[in-house]
Amino acid sequence: MSPLDAQLLAAHEAGDHWGLVDLYAQAADQANDLDAACFYLTHAYIFALEQNHPGQSDLHARLLREGRV
């Protein structure tokens, strides 16, 4: 398990939804293919919307660029 995977699991267990936005965005940046990146971006975006996170518009724009919204 990668350190990022461990951080994601720990954030889920702790209910740290704010932190999950950034962690899922990091996972998208590190993904090996577009589908995986968009999977992680979608999760980041959903948590961002739920938390009214300031990064939600950037995440939305990234998904739009890939035709995923």
All heavy atoms as a GROMACS GRO file, in nm:
protein
  537
    1MET      N    1   0.085  -0.117   0.000
    1MET     CA    2   0.000   0.000   0.000
    1MET      C    3   0.090   0.124   0.000
    1MET      O    4   0.184   0.132   0.077
    1MET     CB    5  -0.090  -0.002   0.123
    1MET     CG    6  -0.177   0.120   0.135
    1MET     SD    7  -0.284   0.128   0.281
    1MET     CE    8  -0.363  -0.028   0.283
    2SER      N    9   0.054   0.218  -0.084
    2SER     CA   10   0.133   0.341  -0.092
    2SER      C   11   0.101   0.431   0.028
    2SER      O   12  -0.005   0.418   0.090
    2SER     CB   13   0.104   0.414  -0.222
    2SER     OG   14  -0.022   0.480  -0.213
    3PRO      N   15   0.190   0.524   0.058
    3PRO     CA   16   0.161   0.619   0.166
    3PRO      C   17   0.032   0.698   0.140
    3PRO      O   18  -0.044   0.725   0.234
    3PRO     CB   19   0.283   0.711   0.166
    3PRO     CG   20   0.394   0.627   0.111
    3PRO     CD   21   0.328   0.540   0.008
    4LEU      N   22   0.007   0.734   0.015
    4LEU     CA   23  -0.116   0.808  -0.016
    4LEU      C   24  -0.239   0.722   0.009
    4LEU      O   25  -0.339   0.770   0.062
    4LEU     CB   26  -0.112   0.859  -0.160
    4LEU     CG   27  -0.231   0.943  -0.205
    4LEU    CD1   28  -0.256   1.061  -0.112
    4LEU    CD2   29  -0.211   0.990  -0.348
    5ASP      N   30  -0.232   0.594  -0.028
    5ASP     CA   31  -0.344   0.503   0.000
    5ASP      C   32  -0.370   0.496   0.150
    5ASP      O   33  -0.486   0.499   0.194
    5ASP     CB   34  -0.316   0.363  -0.054
    5ASP     CG   35  -0.322   0.355  -0.205
    5ASP    OD1   36  -0.393   0.436  -0.268
    5ASP    OD2   37  -0.254   0.267  -0.261
    6ALA      N   38  -0.265   0.487   0.228
    6ALA     CA   39  -0.279   0.482   0.374
    6ALA      C   40  -0.341   0.611   0.427
    6ALA      O   41  -0.425   0.607   0.518
    6ALA     CB   42  -0.144   0.456   0.439
    7GLN      N   43  -0.301   0.724   0.372
    7GLN     CA   44  -0.358   0.852   0.414
    7GLN      C   45  -0.506   0.861   0.379
    7GLN      O   46  -0.586   0.912   0.458
    7GLN     CB   47  -0.283   0.969   0.350
    7GLN     CG   48  -0.144   0.990   0.404
    7GLN     CD   49  -0.074   1.102   0.330
    7GLN    OE1   50  -0.064   1.102   0.207
    7GLN    NE2   51  -0.027   1.200   0.405
    8LEU      N   52  -0.542   0.812   0.260
    8LEU     CA   53  -0.683   0.812   0.221
    8LEU      C   54  -0.766   0.726   0.316
    8LEU      O   55  -0.874   0.768   0.360
    8LEU     CB   56  -0.698   0.761   0.077
    8LEU     CG   57  -0.668   0.860  -0.033
    8LEU    CD1   58  -0.647   0.790  -0.166
    8LEU    CD2   59  -0.781   0.962  -0.045
    9LEU      N   60  -0.718   0.607   0.345
    9LEU     CA   61  -0.791   0.520   0.438
    9LEU      C   62  -0.804   0.583   0.575
    9LEU      O   63  -0.911   0.579   0.637
    9LEU     CB   64  -0.721   0.384   0.447
    9LEU     CG   65  -0.733   0.294   0.325
    9LEU    CD1   66  -0.647   0.169   0.342
    9LEU    CD2   67  -0.878   0.256   0.300
   10ALA      N   68  -0.696   0.642   0.624
   10ALA     CA   69  -0.700   0.705   0.756
   10ALA      C   70  -0.797   0.823   0.758
   10ALA      O   71  -0.872   0.841   0.855
   10ALA     CB   72  -0.560   0.752   0.796
   11ALA      N   73  -0.800   0.901   0.651
   11ALA     CA   74  -0.892   1.015   0.644
   11ALA      C   75  -1.037   0.967   0.641
   11ALA      O   76  -1.125   1.027   0.704
   11ALA     CB   77  -0.860   1.101   0.523
   12HIS      N   78  -1.063   0.858   0.568
   12HIS     CA   79  -1.199   0.802   0.566
   12HIS      C   80  -1.237   0.754   0.706
   12HIS      O   81  -1.347   0.782   0.753
   12HIS     CB   82  -1.209   0.686   0.467
   12HIS     CG   83  -1.241   0.730   0.328
   12HIS    ND1   84  -1.364   0.775   0.289
   12HIS    CD2   85  -1.163   0.735   0.217
   12HIS    CE1   86  -1.363   0.806   0.161
   12HIS    NE2   87  -1.241   0.782   0.114
   13GLU      N   88  -1.148   0.683   0.770
   13GLU     CA   89  -1.176   0.631   0.904
   13GLU      C   90  -1.200   0.743   1.004
   13GLU      O   91  -1.284   0.732   1.094
   13GLU     CB   92  -1.062   0.541   0.951
   13GLU     CG   93  -1.057   0.409   0.879
   13GLU     CD   94  -0.937   0.323   0.920
   13GLU    OE1   95  -0.872   0.353   1.021
   13GLU    OE2   96  -0.910   0.226   0.846
   14ALA      N   97  -1.127   0.854   0.989
   14ALA     CA   98  -1.140   0.967   1.081
   14ALA      C   99  -1.255   1.059   1.045
   14ALA      O  100  -1.288   1.150   1.121
   14ALA     CB  101  -1.009   1.046   1.082
   15GLY      N  102  -1.317   1.037   0.929
   15GLY     CA  103  -1.424   1.125   0.886
   15GLY      C  104  -1.374   1.262   0.843
   15GLY      O  105  -1.448   1.360   0.849
   16ASP      N  106  -1.249   1.269   0.800
   16ASP     CA  107  -1.187   1.396   0.759
   16ASP      C  108  -1.222   1.425   0.613
   16ASP      O  109  -1.140   1.409   0.524
   16ASP     CB  110  -1.035   1.388   0.779
   16ASP     CG  111  -0.964   1.515   0.740
   16ASP    OD1  112  -1.031   1.617   0.712
   16ASP    OD2  113  -0.839   1.514   0.737
   17HIS      N  114  -1.344   1.469   0.590
   17HIS     CA  115  -1.390   1.492   0.454
   17HIS      C  116  -1.319   1.610   0.389
   17HIS      O  117  -1.298   1.612   0.268
   17HIS     CB  118  -1.541   1.511   0.452
   17HIS     CG  119  -1.614   1.388   0.491
   17HIS    ND1  120  -1.750   1.383   0.503
   17HIS    CD2  121  -1.570   1.263   0.522
   17HIS    CE1  122  -1.788   1.261   0.539
   17HIS    NE2  123  -1.680   1.187   0.552
   18TRP      N  124  -1.282   1.709   0.468
   18TRP     CA  125  -1.207   1.823   0.416
   18TRP      C  126  -1.072   1.775   0.362
   18TRP      O  127  -1.032   1.810   0.251
   18TRP     CB  128  -1.188   1.928   0.524
   18TRP     CG  129  -1.129   2.058   0.475
   18TRP    CD1  130  -0.998   2.088   0.463
   18TRP    CD2  131  -1.201   2.172   0.430
   18TRP    NE1  132  -0.982   2.216   0.415
   18TRP    CE2  133  -1.106   2.270   0.394
   18TRP    CE3  134  -1.337   2.203   0.418
   18TRP    CZ2  135  -1.142   2.395   0.347
   18TRP    CZ3  136  -1.372   2.328   0.371
   18TRP    CH2  137  -1.275   2.422   0.336
   19GLY      N  138  -1.004   1.695   0.439
   19GLY     CA  139  -0.875   1.641   0.398
   19GLY      C  140  -0.885   1.549   0.278
   19GLY      O  141  -0.793   1.543   0.196
   20LEU      N  142  -0.998   1.479   0.265
   20LEU     CA  143  -1.015   1.389   0.152
   20LEU      C  144  -1.018   1.462   0.018
   20LEU      O  145  -0.976   1.408  -0.083
   20LEU     CB  146  -1.143   1.307   0.169
   20LEU     CG  147  -1.132   1.192   0.269
   20LEU    CD1  148  -1.270   1.137   0.303
   20LEU    CD2  149  -1.041   1.083   0.217
   21VAL      N  150  -1.063   1.586   0.019
   21VAL     CA  151  -1.061   1.665  -0.105
   21VAL      C  152  -0.919   1.673  -0.158
   21VAL      O  153  -0.892   1.641  -0.275
   21VAL     CB  154  -1.118   1.807  -0.082
   21VAL    CG1  155  -1.103   1.892  -0.207
   21VAL    CG2  156  -1.263   1.802  -0.036
   22ASP      N  157  -0.827   1.713  -0.074
   22ASP     CA  158  -0.688   1.728  -0.116
   22ASP      C  159  -0.622   1.594  -0.146
   22ASP      O  160  -0.545   1.583  -0.242
   22ASP     CB  161  -0.609   1.805  -0.009
   22ASP     CG  162  -0.661   1.947   0.009
   22ASP    OD1  163  -0.701   2.009  -0.092
   22ASP    OD2  164  -0.661   1.995   0.122
   23LEU      N  165  -0.652   1.494  -0.066
   23LEU     CA  166  -0.591   1.363  -0.088
   23LEU      C  167  -0.637   1.300  -0.219
   23LEU      O  168  -0.557   1.244  -0.294
   23LEU     CB  169  -0.621   1.270   0.029
   23LEU     CG  170  -0.552   1.306   0.160
   23LEU    CD1  171  -0.608   1.223   0.275
   23LEU    CD2  172  -0.401   1.288   0.148
   24TYR      N  173  -0.767   1.311  -0.249
   24TYR     CA  174  -0.815   1.256  -0.376
   24TYR      C  175  -0.761   1.336  -0.495
   24TYR      O  176  -0.732   1.279  -0.600
   24TYR     CB  177  -0.968   1.250  -0.379
   24TYR     CG  178  -1.023   1.124  -0.318
   24TYR    CD1  179  -1.105   1.127  -0.206
   24TYR    CD2  180  -0.993   0.999  -0.373
   24TYR    CE1  181  -1.155   1.011  -0.150
   24TYR    CE2  182  -1.042   0.883  -0.317
   24TYR     CZ  183  -1.123   0.889  -0.206
   24TYR     OH  184  -1.173   0.774  -0.150
   25ALA      N  185  -0.745   1.466  -0.478
   25ALA     CA  186  -0.684   1.547  -0.585
   25ALA      C  187  -0.539   1.504  -0.608
   25ALA      O  188  -0.493   1.494  -0.722
   25ALA     CB  189  -0.693   1.695  -0.552
   26GLN      N  190  -0.468   1.477  -0.500
   26GLN     CA  191  -0.330   1.427  -0.513
   26GLN      C  192  -0.328   1.292  -0.584
   26GLN      O  193  -0.242   1.268  -0.670
   26GLN     CB  194  -0.265   1.411  -0.375
   26GLN     CG  195  -0.227   1.538  -0.307
   26GLN     CD  196  -0.173   1.510  -0.168
   26GLN    OE1  197  -0.099   1.415  -0.146
   26GLN    NE2  198  -0.210   1.594  -0.072
   27ALA      N  199  -0.422   1.206  -0.548
   27ALA     CA  200  -0.428   1.074  -0.613
   27ALA      C  201  -0.454   1.091  -0.762
   27ALA      O  202  -0.396   1.018  -0.844
   27ALA     CB  203  -0.537   0.989  -0.548
   28ALA      N  204  -0.540   1.187  -0.799
   28ALA     CA  205  -0.566   1.212  -0.941
   28ALA      C  206  -0.439   1.257  -1.011
   28ALA      O  207  -0.410   1.213  -1.123
   28ALA     CB  208  -0.675   1.318  -0.956
   29ASP      N  209  -0.362   1.342  -0.947
   29ASP     CA  210  -0.237   1.390  -1.006
   29ASP      C  211  -0.136   1.278  -1.026
   29ASP      O  212  -0.053   1.285  -1.116
   29ASP     CB  213  -0.175   1.500  -0.918
   29ASP     CG  214  -0.258   1.626  -0.914
   29ASP    OD1  215  -0.341   1.648  -1.005
   29ASP    OD2  216  -0.240   1.704  -0.818
   30GLN      N  217  -0.142   1.176  -0.943
   30GLN     CA  218  -0.047   1.066  -0.948
   30GLN      C  219  -0.096   0.946  -1.028
   30GLN      O  220  -0.022   0.850  -1.048
   30GLN     CB  221  -0.011   1.020  -0.806
   30GLN     CG  222   0.061   1.124  -0.725
   30GLN     CD  223   0.086   1.080  -0.583
   30GLN    OE1  224   0.077   0.962  -0.550
   30GLN    NE2  225   0.118   1.175  -0.496
   31ALA      N  226  -0.221   0.950  -1.074
   31ALA     CA  227  -0.280   0.836  -1.145
   31ALA      C  228  -0.206   0.809  -1.276
   31ALA      O  229  -0.155   0.900  -1.340
   31ALA     CB  230  -0.427   0.862  -1.172
   32ASN      N  231  -0.205   0.682  -1.314
   32ASN     CA  232  -0.134   0.638  -1.434
   32ASN      C  233  -0.215   0.652  -1.562
   32ASN      O  234  -0.159   0.640  -1.670
   32ASN     CB  235  -0.089   0.492  -1.419
   32ASN     CG  236   0.018   0.478  -1.314
   32ASN    OD1  237   0.098   0.568  -1.294
   32ASN    ND2  238   0.020   0.364  -1.247
   33ASP      N  239  -0.346   0.669  -1.551
   33ASP     CA  240  -0.426   0.686  -1.672
   33ASP      C  241  -0.542   0.781  -1.645
   33ASP      O  242  -0.574   0.812  -1.531
   33ASP     CB  243  -0.475   0.551  -1.727
   33ASP     CG  244  -0.569   0.478  -1.635
   33ASP    OD1  245  -0.678   0.532  -1.605
   33ASP    OD2  246  -0.537   0.365  -1.593
   34LEU      N  247  -0.602   0.827  -1.752
   34LEU     CA  248  -0.707   0.929  -1.743
   34LEU      C  249  -0.830   0.880  -1.667
   34LEU      O  250  -0.887   0.955  -1.587
   34LEU     CB  251  -0.747   0.975  -1.883
   34LEU     CG  252  -0.852   1.084  -1.890
   34LEU    CD1  253  -0.806   1.210  -1.817
   34LEU    CD2  254  -0.887   1.112  -2.034
   35ASP      N  255  -0.871   0.756  -1.689
   35ASP     CA  256  -0.988   0.705  -1.618
   35ASP      C  257  -0.965   0.703  -1.467
   35ASP      O  258  -1.052   0.742  -1.391
   35ASP     CB  259  -1.026   0.565  -1.667
   35ASP     CG  260  -1.090   0.568  -1.805
   35ASP    OD1  261  -1.149   0.671  -1.843
   35ASP    OD2  262  -1.084   0.464  -1.874
   36ALA      N  263  -0.849   0.658  -1.426
   36ALA     CA  264  -0.818   0.657  -1.282
   36ALA      C  265  -0.812   0.799  -1.228
   36ALA      O  266  -0.865   0.827  -1.119
   36ALA     CB  267  -0.686   0.585  -1.258
   37ALA      N  268  -0.751   0.889  -1.302
   37ALA     CA  269  -0.742   1.028  -1.258
   37ALA      C  270  -0.882   1.088  -1.240
   37ALA      O  271  -0.909   1.153  -1.139
   37ALA     CB  272  -0.661   1.111  -1.357
   38CYS      N  273  -0.968   1.062  -1.335
   38CYS     CA  274  -1.104   1.117  -1.325
   38CYS      C  275  -1.185   1.051  -1.215
   38CYS      O  276  -1.271   1.115  -1.154
   38CYS     CB  277  -1.174   1.107  -1.460
   38CYS     SG  278  -1.103   1.222  -1.580
   39PHE      N  279  -1.160   0.924  -1.188
   39PHE     CA  280  -1.223   0.857  -1.075
   39PHE      C  281  -1.190   0.932  -0.946
   39PHE      O  282  -1.278   0.966  -0.866
   39PHE     CB  283  -1.175   0.712  -1.068
   39PHE     CG  284  -1.216   0.638  -0.945
   39PHE    CD1  285  -1.341   0.577  -0.938
   39PHE    CD2  286  -1.131   0.628  -0.836
   39PHE    CE1  287  -1.380   0.508  -0.823
   39PHE    CE2  288  -1.169   0.559  -0.722
   39PHE     CZ  289  -1.295   0.499  -0.715
   40TYR      N  290  -1.061   0.959  -0.925
   40TYR     CA  291  -1.019   1.031  -0.805
   40TYR      C  292  -1.068   1.175  -0.805
   40TYR      O  293  -1.109   1.227  -0.700
   40TYR     CB  294  -0.866   1.028  -0.793
   40TYR     CG  295  -0.810   0.893  -0.761
   40TYR    CD1  296  -0.714   0.834  -0.844
   40TYR    CD2  297  -0.849   0.823  -0.648
   40TYR    CE1  298  -0.661   0.710  -0.814
   40TYR    CE2  299  -0.797   0.698  -0.617
   40TYR     CZ  300  -0.703   0.642  -0.701
   40TYR     OH  301  -0.650   0.519  -0.672
   41LEU      N  302  -1.067   1.241  -0.920
   41LEU     CA  303  -1.117   1.378  -0.927
   41LEU      C  304  -1.265   1.385  -0.891
   41LEU      O  305  -1.309   1.480  -0.825
   41LEU     CB  306  -1.096   1.436  -1.067
   41LEU     CG  307  -0.958   1.482  -1.104
   41LEU    CD1  308  -0.952   1.522  -1.250
   41LEU    CD2  309  -0.913   1.596  -1.014
   42THR      N  310  -1.341   1.286  -0.935
   42THR     CA  311  -1.483   1.283  -0.903
   42THR      C  312  -1.504   1.273  -0.753
   42THR      O  313  -1.587   1.344  -0.695
   42THR     CB  314  -1.553   1.167  -0.976
   42THR    OG1  315  -1.537   1.186  -1.117
   42THR    CG2  316  -1.701   1.160  -0.941
   43HIS      N  317  -1.427   1.188  -0.688
   43HIS     CA  318  -1.437   1.178  -0.542
   43HIS      C  319  -1.398   1.309  -0.476
   43HIS      O  320  -1.465   1.356  -0.383
   43HIS     CB  321  -1.349   1.063  -0.491
   43HIS     CG  322  -1.411   0.929  -0.509
   43HIS    ND1  323  -1.423   0.869  -0.631
   43HIS    CD2  324  -1.466   0.845  -0.420
   43HIS    CE1  325  -1.484   0.753  -0.616
   43HIS    NE2  326  -1.511   0.735  -0.488
   44ALA      N  327  -1.290   1.369  -0.522
   44ALA     CA  328  -1.246   1.497  -0.466
   44ALA      C  329  -1.356   1.601  -0.483
   44ALA      O  330  -1.386   1.677  -0.389
   44ALA     CB  331  -1.117   1.543  -0.533
   45TYR      N  332  -1.416   1.605  -0.599
   45TYR     CA  333  -1.519   1.704  -0.628
   45TYR      C  334  -1.642   1.684  -0.540
   45TYR      O  335  -1.697   1.780  -0.486
   45TYR     CB  336  -1.556   1.696  -0.776
   45TYR     CG  337  -1.658   1.798  -0.820
   45TYR    CD1  338  -1.640   1.934  -0.794
   45TYR    CD2  339  -1.773   1.759  -0.888
   45TYR    CE1  340  -1.734   2.027  -0.835
   45TYR    CE2  341  -1.866   1.851  -0.929
   45TYR     CZ  342  -1.847   1.986  -0.903
   45TYR     OH  343  -1.940   2.078  -0.943
   46ILE      N  344  -1.685   1.561  -0.522
   46ILE     CA  345  -1.802   1.534  -0.437
   46ILE      C  346  -1.775   1.578  -0.294
   46ILE      O  347  -1.858   1.645  -0.232
   46ILE     CB  348  -1.840   1.385  -0.443
   46ILE    CG1  349  -1.897   1.352  -0.582
   46ILE    CG2  350  -1.940   1.348  -0.333
   46ILE    CD1  351  -1.911   1.205  -0.610
   47PHE      N  352  -1.659   1.542  -0.239
   47PHE     CA  353  -1.628   1.586  -0.104
   47PHE      C  354  -1.615   1.737  -0.097
   47PHE      O  355  -1.655   1.800   0.003
   47PHE     CB  356  -1.501   1.517  -0.052
   47PHE     CG  357  -1.523   1.376  -0.007
   47PHE    CD1  358  -1.472   1.269  -0.078
   47PHE    CD2  359  -1.596   1.348   0.108
   47PHE    CE1  360  -1.493   1.138  -0.037
   47PHE    CE2  361  -1.619   1.219   0.150
   47PHE     CZ  362  -1.567   1.113   0.078
   48ALA      N  363  -1.562   1.799  -0.201
   48ALA     CA  364  -1.550   1.945  -0.204
   48ALA      C  365  -1.688   2.012  -0.201
   48ALA      O  366  -1.709   2.110  -0.130
   48ALA     CB  367  -1.472   1.990  -0.328
   49LEU      N  368  -1.780   1.957  -0.279
   49LEU     CA  369  -1.916   2.011  -0.278
   49LEU      C  370  -1.981   1.997  -0.140
   49LEU      O  371  -2.044   2.090  -0.091
   49LEU     CB  372  -2.002   1.940  -0.383
   49LEU     CG  373  -1.971   1.972  -0.528
   49LEU    CD1  374  -2.052   1.880  -0.620
   49LEU    CD2  375  -1.999   2.117  -0.560
   50GLU      N  376  -1.964   1.881  -0.080
   50GLU     CA  377  -2.024   1.857   0.052
   50GLU      C  378  -1.968   1.950   0.159
   50GLU      O  379  -2.040   1.989   0.252
   50GLU     CB  380  -2.001   1.712   0.094
   50GLU     CG  381  -2.078   1.612   0.013
   50GLU     CD  382  -2.048   1.468   0.051
   50GLU    OE1  383  -1.951   1.442   0.124
   50GLU    OE2  384  -2.125   1.382   0.005
   51GLN      N  385  -1.840   1.986   0.147
   51GLN     CA  386  -1.774   2.068   0.248
   51GLN      C  387  -1.768   2.216   0.211
   51GLN      O  388  -1.714   2.296   0.285
   51GLN     CB  389  -1.630   2.018   0.270
   51GLN     CG  390  -1.621   1.873   0.312
   51GLN     CD  391  -1.700   1.845   0.438
   51GLN    OE1  392  -1.684   1.915   0.538
   51GLN    NE2  393  -1.788   1.746   0.434
   52ASN      N  394  -1.823   2.252   0.096
   52ASN     CA  395  -1.809   2.388   0.044
   52ASN      C  396  -1.662   2.429   0.041
   52ASN      O  397  -1.625   2.540   0.079
   52ASN     CB  398  -1.894   2.488   0.122
   52ASN     CG  399  -1.916   2.616   0.046
   52ASN    OD1  400  -1.913   2.618  -0.076
   52ASN    ND2  401  -1.937   2.724   0.118
   53HIS      N  402  -1.580   2.337  -0.003
   53HIS     CA  403  -1.434   2.355  -0.011
   53HIS      C  404  -1.402   2.456  -0.121
   53HIS      O  405  -1.464   2.453  -0.227
   53HIS     CB  406  -1.371   2.219  -0.043
   53HIS     CG  407  -1.224   2.213  -0.030
   53HIS    ND1  408  -1.140   2.262  -0.126
   53HIS    CD2  409  -1.145   2.164   0.068
   53HIS    CE1  410  -1.015   2.243  -0.089
   53HIS    NE2  411  -1.016   2.183   0.029
   54PRO      N  412  -1.305   2.544  -0.098
   54PRO     CA  413  -1.273   2.644  -0.199
   54PRO      C  414  -1.217   2.587  -0.330
   54PRO      O  415  -1.216   2.657  -0.432
   54PRO     CB  416  -1.168   2.734  -0.130
   54PRO     CG  417  -1.114   2.654  -0.018
   54PRO     CD  418  -1.223   2.559   0.023
   55GLY      N  419  -1.174   2.462  -0.331
   55GLY     CA  420  -1.120   2.402  -0.452
   55GLY      C  421  -1.223   2.342  -0.545
   55GLY      O  422  -1.188   2.289  -0.651
   56GLN      N  423  -1.350   2.352  -0.509
   56GLN     CA  424  -1.452   2.284  -0.589
   56GLN      C  425  -1.460   2.335  -0.732
   56GLN      O  426  -1.479   2.256  -0.825
   56GLN     CB  427  -1.589   2.289  -0.520
   56GLN     CG  428  -1.647   2.426  -0.500
   56GLN     CD  429  -1.776   2.422  -0.422
   56GLN    OE1  430  -1.879   2.379  -0.474
   56GLN    NE2  431  -1.772   2.463  -0.297
   57SER      N  432  -1.442   2.464  -0.755
   57SER     CA  433  -1.450   2.514  -0.893
   57SER      C  434  -1.332   2.464  -0.977
   57SER      O  435  -1.348   2.433  -1.096
   57SER     CB  436  -1.459   2.666  -0.897
   57SER     OG  437  -1.345   2.724  -0.837
   58ASP      N  438  -1.214   2.453  -0.919
   58ASP     CA  439  -1.098   2.400  -0.991
   58ASP      C  440  -1.118   2.253  -1.026
   58ASP      O  441  -1.086   2.209  -1.136
   58ASP     CB  442  -0.970   2.416  -0.910
   58ASP     CG  443  -0.926   2.561  -0.898
   58ASP    OD1  444  -0.963   2.644  -0.985
   58ASP    OD2  445  -0.855   2.593  -0.801
   59LEU      N  446  -1.171   2.177  -0.931
   59LEU     CA  447  -1.196   2.035  -0.956
   59LEU      C  448  -1.302   2.019  -1.065
   59LEU      O  449  -1.286   1.934  -1.154
   59LEU     CB  450  -1.241   1.966  -0.827
   59LEU     CG  451  -1.134   1.957  -0.718
   59LEU    CD1  452  -1.196   1.923  -0.585
   59LEU    CD2  453  -1.027   1.857  -0.757
   60HIS      N  454  -1.405   2.100  -1.059
   60HIS     CA  455  -1.509   2.095  -1.162
   60HIS      C  456  -1.449   2.126  -1.299
   60HIS      O  457  -1.478   2.057  -1.398
   60HIS     CB  458  -1.621   2.193  -1.127
   60HIS     CG  459  -1.736   2.187  -1.222
   60HIS    ND1  460  -1.759   2.285  -1.315
   60HIS    CD2  461  -1.832   2.093  -1.238
   60HIS    CE1  462  -1.866   2.253  -1.386
   60HIS    NE2  463  -1.912   2.138  -1.340
   61ALA      N  464  -1.365   2.227  -1.306
   61ALA     CA  465  -1.301   2.264  -1.433
   61ALA      C  466  -1.214   2.152  -1.487
   61ALA      O  467  -1.213   2.126  -1.608
   61ALA     CB  468  -1.218   2.391  -1.414
   62ARG      N  469  -1.143   2.084  -1.399
   62ARG     CA  470  -1.059   1.972  -1.443
   62ARG      C  471  -1.145   1.860  -1.501
   62ARG      O  472  -1.111   1.801  -1.605
   62ARG     CB  473  -0.975   1.918  -1.327
   62ARG     CG  474  -0.862   2.011  -1.288
   62ARG     CD  475  -0.784   1.959  -1.169
   62ARG     NE  476  -0.706   1.841  -1.203
   62ARG     CZ  477  -0.632   1.774  -1.116
   62ARG    NH1  478  -0.624   1.814  -0.990
   62ARG    NH2  479  -0.564   1.667  -1.155
   63LEU      N  480  -1.256   1.830  -1.436
   63LEU     CA  481  -1.347   1.727  -1.487
   63LEU      C  482  -1.409   1.769  -1.620
   63LEU      O  483  -1.422   1.688  -1.711
   63LEU     CB  484  -1.455   1.695  -1.384
   63LEU     CG  485  -1.406   1.614  -1.263
   63LEU    CD1  486  -1.507   1.620  -1.150
   63LEU    CD2  487  -1.376   1.470  -1.303
   64LEU      N  488  -1.445   1.896  -1.632
   64LEU     CA  489  -1.501   1.946  -1.758
   64LEU      C  490  -1.401   1.932  -1.872
   64LEU      O  491  -1.440   1.894  -1.984
   64LEU     CB  492  -1.539   2.094  -1.743
   64LEU     CG  493  -1.677   2.125  -1.688
   64LEU    CD1  494  -1.694   2.275  -1.668
   64LEU    CD2  495  -1.785   2.069  -1.777
   65ARG      N  496  -1.274   1.965  -1.845
   65ARG     CA  497  -1.173   1.954  -1.950
   65ARG      C  498  -1.161   1.813  -2.004
   65ARG      O  499  -1.126   1.792  -2.120
   65ARG     CB  500  -1.036   1.999  -1.896
   65ARG     CG  501  -1.015   2.147  -1.895
   65ARG     CD  502  -0.870   2.186  -1.874
   65ARG     NE  503  -0.814   2.137  -1.750
   65ARG     CZ  504  -0.817   2.201  -1.633
   65ARG    NH1  505  -0.879   2.317  -1.624
   65ARG    NH2  506  -0.761   2.148  -1.526
   66GLU      N  507  -1.192   1.715  -1.920
   66GLU     CA  508  -1.183   1.575  -1.962
   66GLU      C  509  -1.317   1.520  -2.009
   66GLU      O  510  -1.330   1.401  -2.035
   66GLU     CB  511  -1.128   1.489  -1.848
   66GLU     CG  512  -0.992   1.532  -1.797
   66GLU     CD  513  -0.885   1.538  -1.905
   66GLU    OE1  514  -0.901   1.472  -2.011
   66GLU    OE2  515  -0.785   1.608  -1.885
   67GLY      N  516  -1.418   1.608  -2.017
   67GLY     CA  517  -1.550   1.566  -2.064
   67GLY      C  518  -1.622   1.474  -1.968
   67GLY      O  519  -1.702   1.391  -2.011
   68ARG      N  520  -1.596   1.491  -1.838
   68ARG     CA  521  -1.654   1.400  -1.739
   68ARG      C  522  -1.768   1.459  -1.660
   68ARG      O  523  -1.819   1.396  -1.570
   68ARG     CB  524  -1.544   1.354  -1.641
   68ARG     CG  525  -1.425   1.287  -1.707
   68ARG     CD  526  -1.466   1.161  -1.780
   68ARG     NE  527  -1.356   1.104  -1.855
   68ARG     CZ  528  -1.301   0.988  -1.828
   68ARG    NH1  529  -1.343   0.913  -1.729
   68ARG    NH2  530  -1.200   0.945  -1.903
   69VAL      N  531  -1.811   1.579  -1.693
   69VAL     CA  532  -1.923   1.640  -1.621
   69VAL      C  533  -2.035   1.666  -1.717
   69VAL      O  534  -2.015   1.700  -1.829
   69VAL     CB  535  -1.882   1.772  -1.552
   69VAL    CG1  536  -1.999   1.838  -1.483
   69VAL    CG2  537  -1.770   1.746  -1.453
   0.00000   0.00000   0.00000
